[in-house]
Amino acid sequence: MQVVPLDLKQVEVIKGSSSTLYGGGAIAGLVNLVSKVPGDKRELSFLSNATSARGLDLSTFYSQRFNRTGVTVFDHTRWSRL
């Protein structure tokens, strides 16, 4: 898993040439990953993924808002045995 979906709010796909706005690497389009904003309620999520190549991914996401200040903590660990 290259991008862990725990802290994603939405994924935007922009097709076509956008190199004027986003640089020379965006000649065929781009993918914009939008992160979550901490909400009023506490959020705690866990994700684990095991692969057939004896790999293991563990991810944790925590977010909470306190009045006008919010906190987001994301941790991702990967083990692999070759």
Beta strands, then each sheet from edge to edge (+ up, - down):
strand 1: 8-15
strand 2: 29-35
strand 3: 43-50
strand 4: 55-66
strand 5: 69-80
sheet 1: 1+ 2-
sheet 2: 3+ 4- 5+
end
